[in-house]
Amino acid sequence: MLLYLAADLIWATRIKGVAEALGLPARPVRSLEMLEARLADSRVSAILLDLERPEEALAMIARLRGPGAGEQDRSICILAWAPHVQKDLMQQARDAGADEVLPRGAFDRNLGEIMLKLASCGGEA
């Protein structure tokens, strides 16, 4: 399963629509509490994080890569995106442990391909 944190309804709808078109299960997460619930009830392969919600996104990266994270949590692929002008924020996500950080334009143009690739992370096909 793919999880996603989107800053607005437009991105949430786009991600959900692409996932459905590709036949991939995808569910939103809006908080650490929702992330914990999803991790408890699903086999999560990857998480897509919109850095325009920086507090939540960076907290989720810390949860999956921090000292308390288990091996299964660490196997979850993390992809974050932000407007290309947000270089500092993008670097913060990299430093926190995101596997890949993309400018928003590249994320948007390649969303289907990105989601297919991420669906096989964490040993899940």
JOCORZI-V295497 format. One record per helix or strand of 3 or more residues. SS is the DSSP state (a for helix, b for strand). FROM is the first residue (numbers start at 1). TO is the last residue. If there is no record, write none. Layout:
ss: {SS/SS}
from: {FROM/FROM}
to: {TO/TO}
This chain:
ss: {b/a/b/a/b/a/a/b/a/b/a/a/a}
from: {2/9/26/32/46/51/71/77/87/100/104/111/121}
to: {5/22/28/41/50/65/74/82/96/103/109/119/123}
